[in-house]
Amino acid sequence: MSQKDTFVTEITPRSQDFSRWYLDVVRRAELADYSPVKGCMVIRPYGYAIWELIQQALDREIKRTGHVNAYFPLFIPESLLTREAEHVEGFAPQVAYVTHGGGEELEEKLIVRPTSEAIIGTMYAKWVQSWRDLPILLNQWANVVRWEKVTRPFLRTTEFLWQEGHTAHETADEAEAETRKMLDVYASLCADLLAIPVVKGIKSESEKFAGALRTYSIEALMGDGRALQAGTSHNLGQNFAKAFDIQFQARDKSLQYVWGTSWGVTTRLVGAIIMTHGDDSGLVLPPAVAPYQVVIVPIGRENWRETVLPAARRIEQQLVDAGIRVTLDERDERPGWKFSEWELRGVPLRLEIGPKDIEKSQVLLARRDSREKLGVPMDGLVTRVRELLDTIQVSLLARALQFREEHTHHAGDYETFKATMEGRPGFVVSPWCGDAECEAQIKTDTQATIRNMPLDLPSPQGQSCVRCDRPAVADAWFAKAY
Ligand SMILES: [Zn+2]
C-alpha cells in the first residue's frame, strides 16, 4: 500500500484510546505539528484557519461590547511581576526568563509574559488621573509563555495564542458587571460558533486566578467525560490597582484605586472543538468555524476532467459568490480516498458530482455529522447548501448538549459521589461546604476538582456538604479535568 492508502486507517479509534485518537487527529488532519522546542507546537494552516475564524468572530464581539485593541510588550521587567504577592506566587513556577541580550548579561532579568496584568497595570498607572479617564476597556491579541512540564497540542502548550482583555473602572459594581458580561460573551461564542455548550459559574478560592478577587469560568465536557476550562473572566477588585498604584481623583475629589478585570480565551478552543465533536473518522467541524464548509469531489471515469470538471467549477463559483467557504478537490486520486481525507478533516458537507448527476441536473450532498446523503437539484443549490450548513451547526450543538446532560449526575452523599466518579462519568453535581481543605480531600480521594459553581442556580437550602456534612454553600460541578 502506498502511504496515501494508509492515510486514514492510522487514526486510533476514539473509544479505544481517546488520548491517542486526539493526537492522531491533530497530526493527520494537519492542524498542528510538534516543533524542535519541547512543549511548543506549530499551528499548521488548516488549524490556524480555524483559530482565525474564532478570532474574527470574537474580535467583533469584543469591539461590539465597547473595547478596543492595543499591544503591550512581550518582555516584563522581573520587578513588576513581583509587585502583586499572590500573582507572583501563582506564576513564578511557570515563568521563562531572559538573562542576556545583545551579548551582555542584563542588569534586570526580563520575564517572557505569562499574562500581562503587570505590564498593563504599570501603564494604566500612568494613564489614569481622574474619573474622566475611566473606564479603560482594552484587549490585546498576543502570545504568552507558561513553562509546562506536560503538554498536549492546543490543550496545554508552553507558548500559546490568546486574547487578554484588561479593564479599569470607577466602581466595584462596574467591574463586576464587566466580568460577567465577558463571561456571557465567551459562553455565547462557544454555543453559537463552536457548537459547544458550557457551564457558566464561579471558581472556588483555590481554583481562582492568582491575584483575582474572584474568577468566573466556562466549563465544557469533552467526549471522554473529562471537563475542559474553556475561558475565564476575573474580577481583580483593587488588588492590582494597589500593587501598581493605579489611582484616580474621584467625583468627590477623593483619591481612589481603580477596580480591574481581566479575561481571556486561548487556542485551547481548537482542542475543545476536536474533543467535543470528533469521531472515529476524525474531525467534525461546526460550519461556523470550518475553513471549508463544502468540498466538491468530481466523480467519473478517466475523462472526468473533460466531462465533470467544468460543471464542478461552475458550482464552486456559485458557492464562492454566495460567501460559502468551498474547495474543489481536483487531485488525481480515487474519489473514495478523497472522501476519507475530507471526512478526516471534518468538512461539514461533501458535494459529489458525476456524469449521471449532470444529466439529471442534480448533485449529491453528504453530511459529515450524520453521514446522511441527499440528492439535490442544481436549481436552488445555494439555498439548500445554506440550509444544510445551518442544520448541521444546530444539530452539533444539540448533540453535544444531549451528551452533557447524559453525563451529568447528582450525588448527595460521599459514597454515591465516589462510586459515580469512578472512571470518567462527566460532571457530578453535589452540595459543598465552601472549605478548601474539604475540596482538597475530595481531589485526593477521587481526582475530581470543582470546575465551578453555576450562577443561575439557587443556593442549596438546608443541604449538607457531600463529604463533610457541614452546611452547604453551593452546588458545585465536579469533574476530572484537562
Ligand atoms: Zn465539606
Residues whose N, C-alpha, C, O or C-beta is under 5 A from the ligand:
A	BS01	ZN	C433 C438 C465 R467 C468
